[in-house]
């Protein structure tokens, strides 16, 4: 990859697929160590390639705290890095429900020109950001950007369904996750299991919501105001 002098977009596009396949096969990045990624004196392309590859491996393994530690060990500042590397740093913070991750995310969105791999990294971080204010709204705002408007990206539809579930829009969430099934490439069992799990979460949340709505009036009838606790 050094010889090819790839751009950061090409690096992100190629290595995201490589790291995902390694993740599915349980191989990770055993050949990369923190010292190799954070070494001083590397040429820029080699440094970027190693960072992308190890960062992606930690992202796919859902280890945002370890990813943050990787960035803090680098011999440069995050703002000096390419937009995809910055999106991985935003993922690291968002994945820990850290509000400062939103600031990094907004800066990346302003500079990355709707790069698809960048958007997916940010969405992934927001998806993990339980308890972050406006989590679902921020996800839907990214999903409204041009690369996702055809609504044919199964992973993006999966994230959209999760956001809709968190907003309690269960009908829309179900139709969205079913659309994700339709657009998932054949044989992609790694993503398929996530879609199945999300559909189960949606139906369970919907059923619980409906049961709660039915039970509330009954509790009121059984215990009129002013009589409870007598």
C-alpha positions as CSV (number, residue, x, y, z in Angstrom):
1,X,0.0,0.0,0.0
2,X,3.0,2.3,0.5
3,X,4.1,1.8,-3.1
4,X,0.7,2.6,-4.4
5,X,0.6,5.9,-2.6
6,X,-3.0,5.6,-1.8
7,X,-5.3,8.4,-0.6
8,X,-6.9,8.2,2.8
9,X,-10.2,7.4,1.1
10,X,-8.7,4.4,-0.8
11,X,-7.0,3.2,2.3
12,X,-10.3,3.4,4.3
13,X,-12.3,1.7,1.6
14,X,-9.8,-1.2,1.1
15,X,-8.8,-1.8,4.8
16,X,-12.3,-1.6,6.1
17,X,-13.2,-4.7,4.1
18,X,-9.9,-6.4,4.9
19,X,-10.3,-5.8,8.7
20,X,-14.0,-6.9,8.6
21,X,-13.1,-10.2,6.9
22,X,-10.3,-10.7,9.5
23,X,-12.8,-10.0,12.3
24,X,-15.2,-12.6,10.9
25,X,-12.4,-15.2,10.7
26,X,-11.3,-14.4,14.3
27,X,-7.8,-13.3,13.1
28,X,-7.9,-9.6,14.2
29,X,-4.5,-7.8,13.9
30,X,-2.2,-10.2,15.7
31,X,0.7,-9.0,13.5
32,X,0.2,-5.3,14.7
33,X,1.2,-4.0,18.0
34,X,0.9,-0.6,19.7
35,X,4.6,0.0,19.2
36,X,4.4,-0.7,15.5
37,X,1.5,1.7,15.0
38,X,2.8,4.5,17.2
39,X,6.4,4.3,16.1
40,X,8.1,7.6,15.2
41,X,9.8,8.2,11.9
42,X,7.3,6.2,9.7
43,X,6.5,7.5,6.3
44,X,3.0,9.1,6.2
45,X,1.4,6.3,4.2
46,X,2.8,3.5,6.3
47,X,1.7,5.3,9.5
48,X,-1.8,5.9,8.2
49,X,-2.1,2.3,6.9
50,X,-1.1,0.8,10.3
51,X,-3.4,3.2,12.1
52,X,-6.4,2.4,9.9
53,X,-5.8,-1.3,10.2
54,X,-5.4,-1.5,13.9
55,X,-8.1,1.1,14.5
56,X,-10.6,-0.8,12.4
57,X,-9.8,-4.1,14.2
58,X,-10.5,-2.4,17.6
59,X,-13.6,-0.9,16.2
60,X,-15.0,-4.2,14.9
61,X,-14.1,-5.8,18.2
62,X,-16.1,-3.1,20.0
63,X,-13.2,-1.9,22.1
64,X,-13.6,1.9,22.0
65,X,-11.6,2.5,25.2
66,X,-8.6,0.6,23.7
67,X,-9.0,2.6,20.5
68,X,-8.9,5.8,22.5
69,X,-5.7,4.7,24.1
70,X,-4.2,4.0,20.7
71,X,-4.9,7.5,19.6
72,X,-3.5,9.0,22.8
73,X,-0.2,7.1,22.2
74,X,0.3,8.5,18.7
75,X,3.2,10.9,18.1
76,X,0.9,13.5,16.6
77,X,-2.4,15.3,17.4
78,X,-5.7,13.9,16.2
79,X,-6.5,17.1,14.2
80,X,-3.3,16.4,12.1
81,X,-4.7,13.1,11.0
82,X,-6.8,12.3,7.9
83,X,-10.6,12.4,8.2
84,X,-11.0,8.7,8.4
85,X,-8.6,8.4,11.2
86,X,-10.4,11.2,13.0
87,X,-13.7,9.4,12.4
88,X,-12.2,6.3,14.2
89,X,-11.3,8.6,17.1
90,X,-14.8,10.0,17.2
91,X,-16.0,6.3,17.3
92,X,-13.8,5.7,20.3
93,X,-15.3,8.6,22.2
94,X,-18.9,8.0,21.1
95,X,-18.6,4.3,21.8
96,X,-18.0,5.3,25.4
97,X,-21.0,7.7,25.4
98,X,-18.7,10.7,25.7
99,X,-20.2,14.0,24.6
100,X,-16.9,15.3,23.2
101,X,-17.2,12.7,20.6
102,X,-20.1,14.6,19.1
103,X,-17.8,17.7,18.6
104,X,-15.2,15.5,16.9
105,X,-17.9,14.0,14.7
106,X,-19.2,17.4,13.6
107,X,-15.7,18.5,12.6
108,X,-15.2,15.3,10.6
109,X,-18.6,15.6,8.9
110,X,-17.5,19.1,7.8
111,X,-14.3,17.9,6.2
112,X,-15.0,14.4,4.9
113,X,-17.5,15.3,2.2
114,X,-19.9,12.5,3.0
115,X,-17.3,9.7,2.5
116,X,-19.2,6.5,3.0
117,X,-16.7,4.8,5.3
118,X,-16.4,7.8,7.5
119,X,-20.2,8.0,7.8
120,X,-20.3,4.3,8.8
121,X,-17.7,4.8,11.5
122,X,-19.6,7.7,13.0
123,X,-22.9,5.8,12.8
124,X,-21.3,2.8,14.5
125,X,-20.1,5.0,17.4
126,X,-23.5,6.6,17.8
127,X,-25.1,3.2,17.8
128,X,-23.0,2.3,20.8
129,X,-23.6,5.7,22.6
130,X,-26.3,4.6,25.0
131,X,-27.3,7.5,27.2
132,X,-25.9,10.2,24.9
133,X,-28.4,13.0,24.5
134,X,-30.1,13.0,21.1
135,X,-28.4,9.7,20.2
136,X,-31.2,8.6,17.8
137,X,-31.7,12.1,16.3
138,X,-28.0,12.3,15.5
139,X,-28.0,8.9,13.8
140,X,-31.0,9.8,11.7
141,X,-29.4,13.1,10.6
142,X,-26.4,11.1,9.3
143,X,-28.6,8.6,7.6
144,X,-30.3,11.5,5.8
145,X,-27.1,12.3,4.0
146,X,-26.8,11.7,0.2
147,X,-24.9,8.3,0.3
148,X,-27.7,6.7,2.3
149,X,-30.8,8.3,0.6
150,X,-31.3,5.4,-1.8
151,X,-31.9,3.2,1.3
152,X,-30.2,0.2,-0.2
153,X,-27.3,-0.1,2.3
154,X,-28.2,-3.0,4.7
155,X,-25.9,-1.9,7.5
156,X,-27.2,1.7,7.3
157,X,-30.8,0.4,7.4
158,X,-29.9,-1.7,10.4
159,X,-28.6,1.4,12.2
160,X,-31.7,3.3,11.2
161,X,-34.0,0.6,12.6
162,X,-32.1,0.8,15.9
163,X,-32.5,4.5,16.0
164,X,-36.3,4.3,15.3
165,X,-36.7,1.6,18.0
166,X,-35.0,3.9,20.5
167,X,-37.6,6.6,19.5
168,X,-40.4,4.1,20.1
169,X,-41.4,4.2,16.4
170,X,-41.8,0.5,16.2
171,X,-43.8,0.2,13.0
172,X,-41.2,2.2,11.1
173,X,-38.4,0.3,12.8
174,X,-39.9,-3.0,11.7
175,X,-40.4,-1.9,8.1
176,X,-36.8,-0.6,8.0
177,X,-35.2,-3.8,9.4
178,X,-37.2,-5.9,6.9
179,X,-35.9,-3.6,4.1
180,X,-32.4,-4.3,5.5
181,X,-32.9,-8.1,5.0
182,X,-34.0,-7.5,1.4
183,X,-30.8,-5.5,0.6
184,X,-28.3,-7.7,2.5
185,X,-26.0,-9.5,0.0
186,X,-26.4,-13.3,0.0
187,X,-24.1,-15.2,2.3
188,X,-23.3,-12.2,4.6
189,X,-23.9,-14.2,7.8
190,X,-21.9,-11.8,9.9
191,X,-24.4,-9.0,9.3
192,X,-27.4,-11.3,9.1
193,X,-27.1,-12.3,12.8
194,X,-27.2,-8.6,13.8
195,X,-30.3,-8.0,11.7
196,X,-32.1,-10.9,13.3
197,X,-31.2,-9.7,16.8
198,X,-32.4,-6.2,16.0
199,X,-35.7,-7.4,14.7
200,X,-36.1,-9.4,17.9
201,X,-35.4,-6.3,20.0
202,X,-37.9,-4.3,18.0
203,X,-40.7,-6.8,18.4
204,X,-40.0,-7.3,22.1
205,X,-39.9,-3.6,22.7
206,X,-43.2,-3.1,20.8
207,X,-44.9,-5.9,22.7
208,X,-43.8,-4.6,26.0
209,X,-44.9,-1.1,25.1
210,X,-48.4,-2.4,24.1
211,X,-48.7,-4.5,27.3
212,X,-47.8,-1.5,29.4
213,X,-50.3,0.7,27.6
214,X,-53.0,-1.9,28.2
215,X,-52.1,-2.4,31.9
216,X,-52.0,1.3,32.8
217,X,-55.8,1.9,32.6
218,X,-56.4,-1.3,34.5
219,X,-54.2,-0.2,37.3
220,X,-56.1,3.1,37.5
221,X,-59.4,1.2,37.6
222,X,-58.2,-1.1,40.4
223,X,-56.7,1.7,42.4
224,X,-58.6,5.0,42.0
225,X,-56.7,8.2,42.8
226,X,-56.6,8.7,46.6
227,X,-57.2,5.1,47.5
228,X,-53.8,3.5,46.9
229,X,-52.0,2.6,50.0
230,X,-55.0,2.7,52.3
